[in-house]
Amino acid sequence: MASLPRRAKAKVQTAVSKDEFSFFSELSSASEEDDKEDSAWEPQKKVPRSLKRPVPKESKPRKAPRVKKNNPQMSDGLEGVTVKEELDDSVAIDDVVLEDRKNKLDTVQTLKTAKRKQKNPTQSPSAQRTKKLKVDEETNKASNFKSENDSTEIPSTSTMWEVACKKEGDEDDYTYGQFPLKKIKTETCPQGQPVRLLPNSKNIVEDVEMNWDIVQVLSERTNIEPWVCANIIRLFNDDNTIPFIIRYRKELINNLDADSLREVQQTLEELRTVAKKVHSTIQKIKKEGKMTECLLKALLNCKTFEELEHVSTPYKTGSKGTKAQRARQLGLEGAARTLLENPGALNLLSYIQPNAKGLSTLKDVETGVQHILADMIAKDRDTLDFVRKSCQNAHICIQSSLTKTSFKKANEKDVDKFILYQNFSCNISSIQHHQVLAINRGENLKILTVKVNIPDRVKDQFCRWCIQNRWRPRSFARPELMEILQNSLNDSFKRLIYPLLCRELRAKLTSDAEKESVMMFGRNLRQLLLTSPVPGRILMGVDPGYKHGCKLAIISPTSQILHTDVVYLHCGQGFREAEKIKRLLLKFNCSTVVIGNGTACRETEAYFADLIMKNYFAPLDVVYCIVSEAGASIYSVSPEANKEMPGLDPNLRSAVSIARRVQDPLAELVKIEPKHIGVGMYQHDVSQTLLKATLDSVVEECVSFVGVDINICSEVLLRHIAGLNANRAKNIIEWREENGPFINREQLKKVKGLGPKSFQQCAGFIRINQDYIRTFCSQHNESAGPIHGVAVTAPAGVEVTNEKQGKKKSKTAVTAVLKPNPLDQTCIHPESYDIAKRFLSFIGETLCEIGKPEMQQKINLFLQKEGIKKIAERLQTAVPTLQIIIDGLSQPESFDFRTDFDKPDFKRSIVCLEDLQVGTVLTGRVENATLFGIFVDIGVGKAGLIPIRNVTQAKLSKTKKRRSLQLGPGEKVEVQVLNIDVPRSRITLDLIRVL
């Protein structure tokens, strides 16, 4: 292809540069110097990228006959031919650019528009979605465009990446076998390394454009590589869930854990919110006619809400205006600029107007110029960056003290809670997160006064740097003018920059503390939800109480309610009620009692411990355990509990919930709103939106990783699977009730409202028990007729017997013969079934041997012989994907990884607080973890505290280090008593080791 003529190139560059951001055209013409420093927003550099895409695609001209079809997914070769023809005609290029300006489409859509205009001028281009973030897959810039004649025959690796991304980007329906990033990974490089072809984080295109690059800022704030951040943005933009990404897209996120990925997601949402807020502010200011080039640039440079507030406050509706604004209205801005650019020509006496307020004297004129200069300095990006950098190296303290009116207005008990912060001072680099939250709470209650102390050295460095560098006049300035400049610097720092720095520092400390508190809550919740279940036991749940008695509930190994009752153990009827309890335990052969840790828990525990020590329940060997009943009362009166246990008294429902928390903690705790479980810290002082989003995500992560048997699970549990919601879970249950159990995963596609994307997200976390299906199929073959709602695709083990489809896709248009697929009981995703079958052929096994010891032996021998990397290359897949396949084939049927976690402690005796002595070594279970310490239940009715300084990495088990969970609820620890404060009921412990 002939190279593009210079005239055509010039036209293209001019047109695109004016069009890319027509909304910000004023800024682009006035700030060339600053654009060199801020490379995140450079409209001129976007031209080669928009013209580069078709280069590798002219090697497929055989698809040219498809031109006349208005198919949204166009052939690659044809696009290359089209661009060749367009580039030879500069007028056509102009038309394309004008059409792009009119429709505001992205680069890919511009090329498609050019093609359609040439072949069918009357047809309007189809609009693509522009409200979501788009990741530009190009990896070579203008250099590739210039050398296209040399590279059209053999595409490079980066070109393969481009082509694959282009094809996938136009597909509307993502099936389980064609997920875009997965396809790229398996086609171009088995190790998932092609993602490193996106190191240029500038190739992220946002619907809301700013002067900074979102990938780079995201990478700086989260300390994650830019290529990983770019992939994460792409994955979230494609509506992928965190559990799906963590398990099935590990190679694209560099094996990040769920907490890190969640942090990136939250930071990304925060940046997008700032960008949207900035542009809404721009629109408001433009409507009022107050927009200037400098203001527009300052707004587009804002990265935080504090910066935006600092810049936009003077222009809010109803604002009286700043001192600088009033000075500008008097016409003094020209004098301020002349002082910096040509001070020798400045005559302030010429601005004096005796009858005008603010211009009547020379001092008034000097003050007005000073206010304008101070405003210019405080809003300059380079100046603010220098001050912030100086603050990083300075000793900045945060101080708190009691307010003067705190003793008069506040409760004395509330004041005593903040006794540690009455005269508190700490460096912001070493202050703890819980201290920040405590200070904020005291300030909100009007008990504490908080101040940020920035040393004078920062101000001195600021003034010296401004005079010598940034704000130095371009020529000689008279002493009186230099005095005005010096006063402007002092005024700018004291009145504008110092408050901004204080707000930014406080906001960052609060944001980091809130995030850490929410993350701690999430870790505790995860640990609690993944407590090992105790299946196969008949349990008696006890909800303790005094006046209204203790509520009893006996449940079967399948969580069915066998009996409920009320006994009054603490009203002088203990002996008579003991006979009743013994009779119930013997009747139902129940030897395990579960006691809630609420009111009267200690007395109820002592009652059962005394009977057990006397061997009162013989021949049964009865044991008991204590569990948290947090949220049980709320759940007992909820609509879910009423639907599950209709007609049962709410007090008895609490006893049922307490028993089920030991039998299957996850299935029971998901029924309760996470923040009511009570394993957090300062949960009422953090952002409730952030807290809810994080905890819901943790619940979804836990339920998905454990997996659910779709034929027996409840609707409440099912709605927490990744990709599902309340409506989809309800539809699945209704389909199961109407059509019988699911035979394979493919049948999920028959459920109303469950499309390809939802199927892709949830399929890997749904299990189908093969024994249950074999039993059902044998019974059905003997008595039942055909089954409705059958899937059509062959990979899931379905034989199609009669294909009949109309123009419209129908979920019930085909009759098929059901076949159970043994892979449906594993964690292997349907998109990897073909790879799993090829792997089985390598080792000479079949699907029927999944989970058997022989299968595990053959897999281990094969891995030792070949190596997992070499096997992955042979299968053309990634190592993490192959590892999931190996795990799925090796794990026995009904495998539950929660068995590796700790189970509840079952006891027969009791220890009192008075029995403790300093130095006593005890075993206990973690009740809650906070940022300042770990609360441990040691069986004396009051949890002891291990200060955080006593928890070291050396004392944590290797398993916990590998899981990166640290200490969390449910873990068993060995501790030593350091101090006992009986009047205040406080026990201080030292961690010896994690059991």
N, C-alpha and C positions, 0 to 999 in steps of 0.2 A: 504494500500500500504506500502510495506517495506520501511523503511527510506533509504535514499541515502547513500551508503558506503562512508567512509572517502576518499578512493582513488578517487572515482568518483567526490566527491565534490572538492577535490584539483585540479583535472584536469579541471573541469568546471571553477573554479575561476581563474586559471592561464590563460586559453584560452580566457575567456571573458575580463579579465583585459588587455590583450595585444591587443584585437581586438576592443574594444569599441572606442578607439581613436588611431588607429595606426598612424594617421597623427601626433599626439603629443606624441609619445612614449618616445621621449627623455626627455620631461618634467616630465613625470610620474615617471621616475626612479631617477631623481635628486632633487626632491622637496617634499619629504615626509613630512618634518617638516612644510612647508608652506601650504600643502594641509589640514593639520589638522585645521589650522586657517581658511582656505577658503573652507568651506564645500560645496560650490556650484558645485565643480567639483571633484567628488570622484569616479573614475572608479570602484574601488574594490567593492563599495556598490551597484552596479547595478546588480550583479549576482543574489541575491535572488529575485529581482523583475522580472527578465526574467524567473525564474523558478516557480514563485508563481501563475501565472495566471490560470493554468488549475485546481487548487485545487477544487474550488466549482463546477466544471463543470462535475464531474464524476457521478452526480446523474441523468443523462439522457442517459443511455446506449441504449435506444430504438431507437435512431437515427443512430445507427451504420451502417445499410444498406446503408446510403447515402455516404459512404466513397469513393466509386469508381467514383462518379460524381465529375467533376472538377468545383465545384461551389465555387465562391469566398467567400460565406458566409457559413461557416462550422458549424456543430452542436456543441453545447457546450460540451455535454457529450462525444462525440467522441474525442474531443481534450484532455479531461482529461484522457481517456483510452490510447491515443497515448503517452502522456507524461509519464504515468506509465510505459509503455513498454520501452520507451527510457531511463528512469532514472535507470532501472535495468541494463543497459549495458553502461559502461563508454565509450566504443569505439563509440557507437552511439551518445553519447553526444558530443564527440570530432568532429564527422562528422558534427553534427548540427552547432557547433560553427564555424567550418571552412567554412561551407556554408554561415553562417551569415556574416563572414568576407568577403567572396567573393562578396556578393550581397549588403552588407551594409543596411540590412533591420532592422526594429524596432523589439521590443520584440514580438509583436503579430505575425509578419510575420515569425519570427524564428520558432515559434511553428508550424505554418502551413507548413513550409518547412520540418520540421522533420516528420510530418505526411505524406506528399506527398512522401518523399524519401522512407519511409517504405512501403507504399502501391503501389507506382508506381515510381520506381527509375529512369526510363528514362525520366520522365516529369520534366521540369525545373520549379522552383517556379515562381509565378507571382509577378511582382514588384508592390509595392504600391507607392503612391506618397510620395516623400520625400522632396519636395521643400517648403512645407507648415509646419507651426508649428503644432506639435501634442501634445495634452494634454493626459498624461498618467492617466487613471482613477483609478489606483490602490490606495487603501487607507491603506492597511496593508503591512508591509514589511516582513523581514525574519522570524519574529515570527510566522506569519501565515503559512509559508512554513514548519516550524518545527512541528507545531501542526496540520497538515492537516488531520491526522487520526481521530482526535476528532471532526472535523467540516465538514466532507464530507456529512453528512446526512441532516443537517439543515443549509442552508446558512445564514450568518448574514446579517444585513442591508447593510453593506458595500459590501458584496458579491453580493447582489441584484444590487447594483449600478454598480459593475464591469460587471456583466452579461449583464445588459441593455446597458451599453456603448459599450461592445464588439459587441453586435448584431447590434447596430446602426452604429458603425464605419465601418462595412463592406457593408452597403447598398449604392448603387450607386444613386438610385433615391429617393429623399425625397418628399413624397406627403404631402398635407396639413394636413393630419391626422396623420402623422408619423414623425414629426420633433423630432430628437433624444432627445434633452434636455427636450422638452415638454413631451415626452413620459416617460422619467425617472421621471420627476416631478410628473406626474399624477399617475404613477404606484406605486412608492415607498413611496411618502409622499405628501399629498395634499398641504402642505404649502410651497413646494419648498425647504424644509430644507435639502434634500440630498446633495445639493451643498456644504454644510458645511462639508461633508465627504471628501472634497478636501482641508483641511487646509495645507497639505504639498505642499507648492508651488514649492518644488524641483522636483515634478513629471511632470514638463514641459520639453519636449524633443524638442530641436531645431535642425534644419538641420545644422545650424552654431553654434557650441558649443564654450562656453567661460568659463572662470574660475569663473563667477558669475551667479547667478540664475536670470533669466529674470523676473520671477514673483515677487521675493523679491525686486529687484531694482525698478520695476514698482510700487509696493506698497509703497516703501519709497518715490519715487518722486511725487506720486499723493495723498498720505495720504489716500489710500483706502485699505480695508482689502484684504489680499492675496487671500482668497477664491473667492472674487468678481473679482479680477484681473484674476485669472485662468479661471473663467467662461467667462469673457469678451474676453480673448484670444481665447477660444474655439468658441465662437459665431462669432467673426470676421473671424476666420479661416474657418468657415463653410459658409462664404460669406453672412452673415446676415447684413442688413442695419441698420443704427442708428434708423430711425423711427420705424422699425419693432421691434427692441430690446426694445426700450423705451415703446412701447404700449403693446406688447404681451409677453415679457419675463422679466417683472419687478422683479419677485421673484428671478431670477438668478443674477440680478445686484444690489440687495438690494435697489431698487427704486431710482437709480441715475437719475439725470436729463440729458438732451441732452448735455448741455455744459460740464458737468463732464465726460460723456462718450466720448465726442469728444476729450477732453484733454487726456484721457487715450489712445485713439487711436493714437493720435499724438505722445505721449511719446513712445508708443510701436513701432511705425514706426521708430522713431529716434534711439531707442536701436538696432533694427534690422539692420538699416543702419550702425551703428557703428560696429556691429559684422561682417557684410559683408566686410566693409572696412578693418577691422583688418585682416581677413583671406586673402584678396587679397594682403595686405601688406606682410603677412607671405610668400605667394607664391613667391612674387617678391624677397624677401630677400633670400629665399631658393635657388632660381635659381642662385643668385649671389654667393652662397656658404658662406654667412656671418652669417648664423643662428647659435645661441648658445642656450643652455638650459635656461640661465638667460634671454636672450632677448625674447625667446619664451614665457616664463612665464610672463614677463613684458607686452608683447603685449596682451596676453590673459586676463590680468587683467584690460585692458583699458575699461572704461565705457563711455568716452566722446571723441569727436574729438580732444579736446585740449590735453588730455593725450596721445592719439595715435600720435599726431603730435610731442609731446615732446619726445616720445620714438623712433619714426621711422625716424625723420629728419636726423640724422647722417648717415643713411643707404640708403638714396635716391640716385638714379643714378645721377652721375655728382657732388655729394657733395665732397668737399675737405676732409671731415672727421673731426671729433672733435679732440680736444687735447688728450682726452683719447684714441681714436682710434690710433693716431700716437704713443702714448706711448706704447700701446699694441703691435704695430708692431715692436717696439724696444725690446720687450721681457720683459717688466717691470711688467706685470700683476702678475707673480709669486711673485715678491717682495711685491706687494701691499697686496696680500692674506697672505703672510707670516707675514707681519706686524700685521695683525689682529689675526691670528691663533697661531703663535709661534714667537713673536717678538724677543725672546732671540737668535734665530738662524739666524736672518737677518743681513747680512753684505752688505751694499750698496756699499762699495768700490769694491766688486767683479764684479759689473755691469759696472764699468767705462771702456770705450773704447775710447782712445784719438783720434782716427781717425774717429769715428762715430759721426755724428751730433745728438745732443740730449743726448749723453752718454759720452761726452768728459770730463765733470767735475762732481764732487759730487753734486753740486747744480742742474745741469741738471737732474741727476738721481732722486734727491729728488722731483724736480718739476714734472717729469713724473709720479712718484708714487702718488704724490698729485693729479694730474689730474685724474688718474684711480680711486682713492678712492672717489673723488668728484663725478665722474660719477656713481659709484656704489651706493653712498648714494642718489643721486638725483633720481635714478630709482627704489629704494627700496620701496615696497608697504607700509610696516609698517611705514617707515619714513615719507612718504607723507601723510599717514592717520593721523599721530601725528601732522604734521604741519597744516593740514587742520582743525583739531579739535582745535588747538591753535588759529587759525584765527577766529573761530566762537565766541570765548570769548574775542577777542581783538577789540579795537576801530579802525576800518579801514575806512579811508576816501577816497572819490574820489574828485579830484580837477580839475578845468578847468580854463583856462585863455586865453587871446587873444594871438595869435601867433605874432611874431615880424614882419612878412611880411603881416599880414592880412589887414592893412590899405593901403598898396601899391597895392596889387593884387586884393583884393576883392572889390565889390561894397559897397559904404557907407551904402546903404539901407540894404544890407545883414548883415553888421556888427551890425547895430542898432537892428536887430531882436534878436541878442544874447547878448543884453546888460545885461540881468539878469545873464549870465553865464561868465562874464568877470573875476570876482574874486570869483568863486563859490567853496564852499567846503561843503560836506555833508557826514554823516556816511552812509555806504552802506546799513545798516539795516533800515534806515529811508528815503532813497531817493525815490522819486516818479517815477512811470513808465514813465510818460510823460517827466520828467526831464532827464532820461536816453536817451530817444529817441532824445530829443533836443540836448543834448551834442554830441551824435553820429553824428547827422546831421551837427553840427558845425565843428566837427573834419573832416568829409568827405569833407566839403567845404574848408578845410585848414584855417578856421577862429579861431578855438579853439585848444588848446593843453590840453590833458587830462592825468592825472597822478593818480595812485593808491598809497596811502601812507599807508604802513604797519608799525606799531610801532616796535621799536627795541626790545621790550619785547618778541616778537614772536621769533626773532633770538636768544636771550639769552636762552629762554626755549628750543629751538631746539638744540643748542650746548650742553647745560647741559644734556639734555635727551640722546643725542647720545653718549657722553663721558661716562655717567654712566650706560647706558643700552644697546641700540641696537648695537653700534659700539665700545664697550669697548673691548680692547685686552684681549685675553684669559689668558694671563700670564703677568708677569712684563715686561714693556717696558721702554727703556731708555728715558731720557728727550728729546733727539733730535728726537726720533721716535714719542713721544707724540706731539711734536711741529709740525711735519709733519701732524699728524692726525688732530690737531686743525686747521691748515691752510687749510686742505682739507674740513673741515666742513664749515669754513668761505667762502671759494671759492665756495663750492657747493651751499650754500644758496644764495650768492650774484649773481653768474653768471648763475645758473641753476634753483634753486627752486623759487627764488623771481620772475623772469619773468614768470615762469609757473603759480604761484599763481595769478599774475596780469591778465594774459590771462584768467584763469579760472573764476576769479571774474567778469571781464568785460563781458565774454561770458555768464555767468549766469544772470547777470543783463540785458544784451541785450535780451537774450532768454526769460526771464520772462516778460520784457517790451513788446516785440513783441507779445508774446502769449496773454497778457492782452489787448493790442491794438486790436488784431484780434478778441478776444472774445467780446470786447466792440463793435466793428463793427458788429459782428454777432448778439449781443443782440439788437442793434439799428435796424438792418435790419429785424429781426424777428418782432419787435414791429411795424415797418412800414408796413410789408407785412400783418400783422394780423389786420390792421386798419379795423374797421367795415365798410362793404359796404353800399351803399345807393341805394338799388334796387327800381325798379318801378317808376323811375322819368325820364322825358325827360330833358336832360342837354344840355347847350350850353358851349362848351369849347372855351376859348379865349387864344391865344398865343400872348402876347403883343409885340409891336414893334413901332418904330418911322417912319423911312423913308419908310420901306417896308410895313407898315400898321400892323393892328392886324388881325390875322387869326382866323376865326370863324368856328366852326363845331358843328352841332346839331345832337345828337344821340338819338336813341329810348331807351325804357327801356330794350331792349334785345341787346343793344350795336350796333345796325345797324346804318349806316350813313344816316341821313335824308337830310342834306343840308350842304354845305360848302361855305364860302365866305370870302372876305377880306374887311375890313373897315379901313379908315384913320382917327383916332380919334385925332391925335396930329399934324395935318397939317393945322389947320384953318378950317376944314370941320366938326367939331364935331356936330353942330346942324343938318346938313343934314344927317349925318350918324346915328344920333339918331332915325330919322324916319325909316330908314332901319332896325335898330336893333329891334325897336318896332314892325314893321310889321312881322319880322321873329318870334319873341316871341309869338305874337298873332296867327300867322298861325299854329305853331306847338304846341301851348298851353304849352310853356316852361316857367317855373318860377324860374329856378335855373341856375345861371351863375357861371362857374368855371374858375378862372383866374390863369394863370401860374405865378410863382414868379420870372421870368427872367427880361430882359431889359424892361423898361417902365411899369413895374408892378404897381409901386406906382401911376403913372399918370392915368393908366387905371382903377385902383381901385377907385381913386378919381372921375373919370368921371362917373362910374356906381353908386357910392354912391350918387353923386349929383342928378342924374336922379331918383334914388329910393326915396330920401328924398323929391323930388318935386312930388312924386306919378305920374311920367311920364308914367309908363307902366300900369296904371289902365285899365281894372279891375284886371290885374294880380298882385299878391303880390310877387314881385320879390325879391329874396335874392341872395347873392353871397358868395363865399368862395375862399380862396387862397390855392393853392396846389403847391408842389414842382414839377418843370419841369425838374429836374436833369435826364439826360439820354434821354430825349424826342427827342432832335435833333439827337443824335446818332442812336436811334431806327428808326427815320423817313427815314433814308437813308440805312437801313439794308436790306438784302435779305428777312428777315421775313416780314418786313413792305411792301416791294414791292410785295411779294406773297399774303399778306392779303388784301392790298389796291392797286391793280394794276391801273396804269393810273392816280393816284391822286398825286398832287404836294406834295413834301416832307414837305413843310412848313405847308400845311393843315393837313398832317398826324400828325404833332406835336399837333395841336389843338384837333384832335380826341383822341390822347393818353392822353392829359391833362383831357379831359372830362371823359374818361373811368377810370382814376385813382380814381375818386370819386365813380363811379358806382360799380366797383369791383377792388379794389387796387391790390389784389393778382394776378388775371388773367392778369392784364396789366403789372405789375412790373416784372413778371417772364420773360417777353420778353426782358428785358434789362439786360446786364451783371451787376451783383450785385455791383462791385466796382465803377460803374458809377453813382450809385444812390446818393452818396455823404453824407453818414451818418457816416463816420469813422473818424479816427484821425491818422496822420502820416502813411497813407496807402501806401505811396510811399517809406517809409523807412523800411518797414517790409518785411519779406520773401514773395515774390509774390506767390510762390507755396503754402505755408501755408495759405495765405489769400484766394486764389482761392478755395482751398479744403474746407476751413471752410465756406465760403459764399455759395458755391454750396451745401454743406451739410445742411446749415440753410434753403435755399430755398426748398430743398427736404423735410426737416422736416415740414415746414409750409404747403406746398402743400399737403403732405400726411396726416397731421393731420386734415386739413380742408376737404379733400376728393374731388373727382371729380365725376360728373355724366358722365359716360363713353359714353353715347349716345348723348351728346350735347357739351362736352368739346372740346377745340382745341388741335391740335397736340403739340403745344408749351407747354401748361399746362400739358399735359399727360406725356411728357418726363421727368418731374420732380418728378413723383411718384416713391416711393421707389421700386427698382427692375426693373424699366423700363429705357430705354435710347432712343436716337433719332430713331434708327432703329425699335425697338419694338413698339414705339408709332406710327411710320409711318405705320407699319404692322397692328396695331389695327385699325387705321383710314381707311386703304384700305379694311380690312375685313368688317368694318361697312358699307362702301359704296357699297360693292359687295353683302353682305348678309342681309343688314337691321340692325336694332338696336339689341343690345345684350339683350337677355331675362333674362339670369342669369349669375352669375359669372363663372360657369363652362364652358361657351362658350369661355372664354379667353384661355382655353387650346387648342382651335382649331387654334389660331393665330400662324402664322409661327414665329419661333424663341423664343416663350414664353414657356419655359420648366417648370418642376415641381418647381424648385427653384425660378424662376422668379414669377411664380404664387403664391407661398407661400408668397413672400415678398410684392407683390402688391395687392393681393386679398382683404385684409382688408381695404384698402384705396380707393377702387373703389366702387362707389354707382350706383345702378340701380333704377331709379325712378319708383315706381310701378304704379302710375297714367298714366305715359307715356306708360308703357308696356301694361297696360290694354286697353288703347285706340288703340295702335298698333295691339294688338291681335284681338280685335273686328273687326277692319277694315280688317285684314288679313283673318279672318275666313269667311268674306263675299265675298272677291274677289280673294284672292291669293291662290297659291298652296303650296306645301311643302317647308319648309325653310331648307337651307343647313347650314352646319357647326355647328352641334348640339352636345352638350356634352353628355357623356354617363353615368356618375356616378349619382347614385340616390340621394345622400344627397342634391344636389342643386335643387331638384324638377323636375327631368327629368325621364320620363317613357321610358324604352327601349322596342322597339317593334320588332326589328329584329337584333339579334346579328350575326355578320358575320365578323370575323377577320382572316386574314392570319397569316403567320409566322412572318411577319414584322408588327410592330405596325403602324397603319395608323390613321391620325386624322380625316378622312372622311369615315371610313369603316363601320360605324354604322348609321342606321336611327333611330331617336328617336322622341318622342313627347315632345315638349317644355312645361315647366311649370314654371311660375315666382315663385321666392322664396322671400317672404316678408323680410327674414333676409338679403337679398342682399342690402337693403337700409340702413342698420345699420352699425355700426363700429365693429360688431362681426365678427371675422375671421372664414372662413369656417371650420377650424380645430375644432372649438368649437360649431358647429351647433348642434351636438348630445347633448352636455351638455345643450345648450339653450333650446332644445325641452324637455329635461327631467325636467328642471327648470319650464317650462311652465306647464308641467303636474302636478308638485307639487302645483302650485297656481290655477290650473283649468282653464287656458286660452289657446287660440289658436294663431297661427301665424297671423291671420287676425286682432287681437286686438292690434298689436304692435303700440306703440306711443299714444294710446288713454288714456284719463284721468282715465278710469276704470282700465286699466292695471297698471298705476302708483299707484293707491290706493291699489290694491291687493298686489303689490310687497312690498309697504311700510308696510302694515299690516303683511305680511309674514316675513319680515325682523325683525320687532319688536318682533314677537312671537318666531322665531327660532334663530335669530342671524346669521350674515353672515358667521362666522367661522364654525358653526355647519352645515349650508347648504352646504358650500364648502366641508366638510368632507363627507356628504351624496352623493354629486355629484362626489367625488374623483377628485377634481380639486383644484387649488390654489385660494386664496382669490382675488388677483389682476385679475385673469381671470374671476372669477365670477362677480367682480365689473364691468368689461367691458361689460359682458353680461347684467347685470342689467341696465347699462347706455344705451346700445343699444336698449333694449326693452322699456325703459321709455321715451326716447327722441322722440318728435314728428317727423313726416315725414319732410324731407328737413331741419333738424336741422342744424344750423350753429353756432358754439361756438364763432365766431367772433362778434356776437351781444353783447357780454359782454365787448368788447373793445370800445374805444372812436370813435365817428364820427367826421367829419370835422365841424368846426365852421362856421355857416352861419350868415353873418352880413348885416346890412343895412346902417351903418354909418362908419366914419373913424376918427382916432385920429392922430395928428401930433406929431413929436418929441418935437416941441416947446411947445406943450400943457402939457407936462409932468412936474411934480413937485416932489421933494424929499418927500417921505412919501405916495405918491399916491398908492392905492391898486388897482391892475388890475388882470384880468384873462387872461391867455394866453395858448398857446399850445407848448409843447416841440418840438423843431426843430431838435436838435442834442444833443447827450450826449457824453462827452469826459471824460478823466481821471482827468481833472482839473476843470471841471464845466459843467453846463447844459445851453445850449442856448435855449431861449424861445422867440417865436414870440408873441409880445403883440400888434400887429396891428399898429405899427408906421413906418413900412418900414425897421426897423433895429432891429435885434434880441438882446435881453438883455442877460446878463450872470449871472447865479447863481453860485458863487464860490462853489467848492465841499465841503468846510468847512461848508457851510450853509445848506447842504442837510444831514439831520439826520434821523435815523430810526423812531423817534417819529413823524416826519412830513410826512412820507410815509404812504399811506393808508394800511389797513390790507390786502386788496385784493392783492396789489402789493407785500407785504411781502410774502404772500402765494405763489405767482407765481415766486418769486425770480427774477423778471425782473428789479427791481429798477426803476429809471426814464428812459423812452425811448421815441423816436419820437412818436408824436400823443397824448401823455397824456395831460390832461387838468389840469392846476395848477393855484393856486392863489398866487400872488407875490406882494411884496412891493418894490417901487423904493428906492434904497439906495444912488445912485450917478448918475449924468448925466454929461457926458463930450461931449458937443455939437461939439466943433472943431474936435474931433477924432471920433465922432458918436459912443460913447461907453456908454452903460447903465448897471449899476450894480444893481442886484436884490437880494432880500431875499425871500426864499421860506416860505410861510405861511402854505399851506397845499395842498395836492393833491385832486382834485375834482373827 
